């Protein structure tokens, strides 16, 4: 049975109504992309009301997120890749190996089935690469005009030998960012037609666990955060406030692509407030910092990683930016996201 046999090439209200057409929708579009993995005796293809998981030893970690992005397809990815990476990355920065995920689709009536297939393929690619089992899901269809295309909700489950929080910084810890910042936010901004801009910039959206796993195994990591909404500025302020330390960041050390720097100057938007979807900020004991940085830079995702600052006792709960021109100022927590609907 081809996707067109479901109802031409567009989503209809019947695709989410729980009847025969929805069953065919699941059988043709969803289940073949996500074969059952060994997450437990009951998984997605059992089509039961829940999944029974068998987790390895360690501390379970759970996260949930809803994903709305404009445009749905953007340079370097789409909402499916974004949803999968966003979920596994929230687990990874807590030191948890991603093991299982749920996937709920809320789709506007009339949405292209061909585009939905591309989105599902993106999700399948990420969970397949990481060996993550898709164990449960749901589909709802909203009326035409009641939703802008598609919204994806995910829940991720992982296991950590030793969970890492964003409240573990201590004075003396070194701050490492795993690559250039601001790529995702500015790539989406350029892709929005109302801005009429052109750039070769692509989103950095990628799964972090393969990058972070060997660094965690080496030891010395005290805190982690992924700089998504609010970017680097929000992540650093969260680390400082929750850990009750001050953080000094050296602006000349923050990795930025030339395209990001140029767009930031053109539009008057701070690159430190723009979202990343394939970066992490790490707090590391000073004696292990160079070793951890070397481990990170061995991975392709770690290209451009840098030590950008250090935690201290002064200015507890605040972030100080030592500027390129020799000045010092607070790097404040953003009041809101400068670019809505980015993740």
DARAZI-V371720 format. One record per residue. N is the residue number from 1. RES is the residue in one small letter. PHI is phi in degrees with one decimal (999 if undefined). Layout:
((N/RES/PHI) (N/RES/PHI))
This chain:
((1/x/999) (2/x/-92.7) (3/x/-56.2) (4/x/-66.5) (5/x/-70.0) (6/x/-70.7) (7/x/164.2) (8/x/54.2) (9/x/-128.3) (10/x/-130.1) (11/x/-71.0) (12/x/-119.2) (13/x/-61.2) (14/x/-68.9) (15/x/-66.9) (16/x/-116.5) (17/x/-93.9) (18/x/83.9) (19/x/-99.5) (20/x/-62.6) (21/x/-65.1) (22/x/-65.1) (23/x/-60.9) (24/x/-65.9) (25/x/-57.4) (26/x/-66.4) (27/x/-65.5) (28/x/-90.4) (29/x/-98.4) (30/x/-95.7) (31/x/-60.0) (32/x/-62.3) (33/x/-82.7) (34/x/-131.2) (35/x/-63.9) (36/x/-63.8) (37/x/-111.8) (38/x/-82.7) (39/x/-93.3) (40/x/166.8) (41/x/-72.2) (42/x/-123.6) (43/x/-131.6) (44/x/-58.8) (45/x/-75.6) (46/x/-77.1) (47/x/52.0) (48/x/-88.4) (49/x/-81.3) (50/x/-165.9) (51/x/-115.5) (52/x/-103.6) (53/x/-103.4) (54/x/-114.6) (55/x/-97.8) (56/x/-71.1) (57/x/-58.4) (58/x/133.7) (59/x/-97.3) (60/x/-64.3) (61/x/-127.3) (62/x/-127.7) (63/x/-142.7) (64/x/-140.2) (65/x/-159.2) (66/x/-117.5) (67/x/-121.9) (68/x/-130.6) (69/x/-144.5) (70/x/-133.4) (71/x/-77.9) (72/x/-66.7) (73/x/-111.1) (74/x/-141.4) (75/x/-58.5) (76/x/98.2) (77/x/172.3) (78/x/-154.6) (79/x/-62.5) (80/x/-68.7) (81/x/-62.7) (82/x/-61.6) (83/x/-63.8) (84/x/-65.8) (85/x/-67.8) (86/x/-58.6) (87/x/-72.4) (88/x/-67.9) (89/x/-72.7) (90/x/-62.7) (91/x/-73.3) (92/x/-60.4) (93/x/-75.6) (94/x/-101.7) (95/x/77.4) (96/x/-105.5) (97/x/-72.3) (98/x/-68.1) (99/x/-121.0) (100/x/-146.8) (101/x/-149.4) (102/x/-106.6) (103/x/-141.1) (104/x/-115.7) (105/x/-110.6) (106/x/-114.7) (107/x/-122.1) (108/x/-76.6) (109/x/-57.1) (110/x/95.8) (111/x/-64.6) (112/x/-68.1) (113/x/-66.1) (114/x/-61.2) (115/x/-67.3) (116/x/-62.5) (117/x/-61.1) (118/x/-63.4) (119/x/-64.9) (120/x/-64.5) (121/x/-62.2) (122/x/-65.6) (123/x/-61.9) (124/x/-61.5) (125/x/-61.9) (126/x/-69.0) (127/x/-66.4) (128/x/-67.6) (129/x/-59.8) (130/x/-93.5) (131/x/70.1) (132/x/-86.6) (133/x/-88.5) (134/x/-84.7) (135/x/-110.0) (136/x/-158.9) (137/x/-165.7) (138/x/-158.4) (139/x/-134.3) (140/x/-129.8) (141/x/-116.9) (142/x/-97.7) (143/x/-66.1) (144/x/-57.1) (145/x/88.0) (146/x/-87.0) (147/x/-154.0) (148/x/-93.7) (149/x/91.1) (150/x/-157.1) (151/x/-124.0) (152/x/-120.7) (153/x/-112.9) (154/x/-133.7) (155/x/-128.4) (156/x/-116.1) (157/x/-127.7) (158/x/-139.2) (159/x/-132.1) (160/x/-117.1) (161/x/-68.1) (162/x/-141.3) (163/x/-58.2) (164/x/-112.7) (165/x/-106.5) (166/x/-96.5) (167/x/-119.9) (168/x/-101.8) (169/x/-65.0) (170/x/-128.8) (171/x/-53.2) (172/x/101.9) (173/x/-60.8) (174/x/-96.1) (175/x/-100.8) (176/x/-120.8) (177/x/-110.6) (178/x/-82.3) (179/x/173.7) (180/x/-57.4) (181/x/-105.7) (182/x/89.9) (183/x/-60.0) (184/x/-62.5) (185/x/-59.8) (186/x/-74.0) (187/x/-63.1) (188/x/-69.9) (189/x/-59.9) (190/x/-64.0) (191/x/-73.5) (192/x/-81.0) (193/x/-60.2) (194/x/-66.4) (195/x/-88.4) (196/x/50.4) (197/x/-116.8) (198/x/-130.0) (199/x/-166.4) (200/x/-88.4) (201/x/-68.8) (202/x/-120.6) (203/x/-60.7) (204/x/-90.6) (205/x/-55.8) (206/x/-164.7) (207/x/-78.2) (208/x/-88.3) (209/x/-56.4) (210/x/-59.7) (211/x/-77.6) (212/x/-84.1) (213/x/-55.5) (214/x/-67.8) (215/x/-67.3) (216/x/-64.5) (217/x/-64.0) (218/x/-72.5) (219/x/85.8) (220/x/98.4) (221/x/-84.6) (222/x/-104.9) (223/x/-158.8) (224/x/-147.0) (225/x/-156.4) (226/x/-100.1) (227/x/-82.9) (228/x/-86.1) (229/x/-60.4) (230/x/87.9) (231/x/62.7) (232/x/-60.7) (233/x/-60.8) (234/x/-66.5) (235/x/-61.7) (236/x/-66.0) (237/x/-66.3) (238/x/-61.4) (239/x/-60.5) (240/x/-66.4) (241/x/-66.5) (242/x/-71.2) (243/x/-87.0) (244/x/58.4) (245/x/-128.3) (246/x/-93.6) (247/x/-126.9) (248/x/-109.0) (249/x/-113.7) (250/x/-100.7) (251/x/-56.2) (252/x/-66.9) (253/x/-94.8) (254/x/-71.7) (255/x/-74.3) (256/x/-135.7) (257/x/-73.6) (258/x/-60.0) (259/x/-63.2) (260/x/-66.0) (261/x/-60.2) (262/x/-66.4) (263/x/-65.4) (264/x/-62.6) (265/x/-67.9) (266/x/-65.6) (267/x/-99.0) (268/x/69.1) (269/x/-112.5) (270/x/-67.8) (271/x/-67.5) (272/x/-78.9) (273/x/-106.5) (274/x/-92.7) (275/x/-67.7) (276/x/-117.8) (277/x/-129.3) (278/x/-148.3) (279/x/-128.7) (280/x/-137.0) (281/x/-107.6) (282/x/-116.9) (283/x/-97.9) (284/x/-134.6) (285/x/-57.4) (286/x/-58.1) (287/x/-73.2) (288/x/-108.9) (289/x/-61.6) (290/x/-65.4) (291/x/-64.4) (292/x/-64.2) (293/x/-60.2) (294/x/-63.6) (295/x/-60.9) (296/x/-64.6) (297/x/-71.9) (298/x/-71.2) (299/x/-89.1) (300/x/-54.3) (301/x/-70.2) (302/x/-91.3) (303/x/-61.9) (304/x/91.3) (305/x/-59.3) (306/x/-155.3) (307/x/-81.3) (308/x/-118.4) (309/x/175.8) (310/x/-151.6) (311/x/-86.4) (312/x/-148.7) (313/x/-87.2) (314/x/-71.2) (315/x/56.6) (316/x/-54.6) (317/x/83.2) (318/x/-122.0) (319/x/-117.3) (320/x/-102.6) (321/x/-103.1) (322/x/-84.8) (323/x/-77.0) (324/x/-63.5) (325/x/-89.8) (326/x/99.3) (327/x/-88.0) (328/x/-139.3) (329/x/-148.7) (330/x/-72.5) (331/x/-94.4) (332/x/-79.9) (333/x/-65.8) (334/x/-58.7) (335/x/-68.3) (336/x/-167.3) (337/x/-77.4) (338/x/-64.5) (339/x/-136.4) (340/x/-69.5) (341/x/57.0) (342/x/-112.3) (343/x/-162.1))
